[in-house]
Amino acid sequence: MSGRKETVLDLAKFVDKGVQVKLTGGRQVTGTLKGYDQLLNLVLDEAVEFIRDADDPLKTTDQTRRLGLIVCRGTAVMLVSPTDGTDEIANPFLQPEGA
């Protein structure tokens, strides 16, 4: 076994592609992944933050804020997913009202 640690994520395939990043505290940004390191620090270009709902900070609204070039600290990254090939679907576990 080598002394080098392997990361669980292989982010190399997402470089120069669109990604969505969820951060601790409820923040959510999308942008083009320009770089990363072994600590999962991410560099995103053309980043856009989705503004959170004032009543429920864990929900995002349709409002956005352009951030440009940013660094997401690896300790705050909870989720990284590609923006291409993903679609939002209805929640299959949501009970219909009146049931």
N, C-alpha and C positions, 0 to 999 in steps of 0.2 A: 504494500500500500504506500502510496506517495504521501508526503507530508502536506501536499497542496490540497486545499479545500475546494470542492466543486460546488457551484451554486445549483440549487434545485431548478431555478429558472434558466432557460437558455434564451436570453433576450437578444442575442445576435440576429435572430431572424426578424426582429421587429425594428431594427435600426433603419432610419429613414422612412418609417411607416407610421401611420396614425395609431396612437394608443390612448386608452382611457385609464386614468389612474385615480383610485380612491385612496384618500389619506385619513389618518386618524383624526378624529374631531369632526368628521362628516364632510370635509371638503372634497370636491370632485373636479378634476381637470382633464382636458383632452389636448393633444398636441402631437407633434412629430417627434419621435424618439431620436435624439441625436447622439446620445452616449449614456453609458452606465458604468458602474464599477462593482467590485465584489461585495460591497456593503449595500448594494441596491440603491445608491444615489443615482438619480435619473436626471438627465438634461433633456428638456422638452423645448422645442421651438414652436412658435405660433400657438402658444398655449392659450386656452380659453377656460376660465373657471365658471362653473355653474353656480349661480347665487342660491343660497339656502333660504328656505321658507322661514320667515320671522317667527311664526307660531310653532313650527316643528323643525328645529335645526338639523334633523337627520334627513329631511326631505329637500330635494332641490326643486327650483322653479324653472320656468322657461327663460328667465333672464340670465344673461351671460356677461362676463367681464373679460376683455382681452388683456392678457398678461405679457405676451411676447415670449422672450427667451427666459426660461426659469430653471432652477435646480430644485428637485424634490428630494429632501433628505431621506435616506434609506430607512431610518428608524420610524418615519411617519408613513411609509408606503404600506398599504394593506392589500391592494389588488392592482394588477396590471393586466389589461386585456386589449386585444386589437380592436380598432373601431371598424375595420372592414370585415364583413361577414357576420356581423352581429345584428340582431333585430330584437326590439322590445316586444314581449308577448304579454298577454293578459295573465294575471295570477291565477293558476288553476286551483289554488287552495282557498281562494276567497269565497265565502259563503254568500249566495244571493240574498238580498234583503227580503225580509219576511219569511225566511226559511227557519 
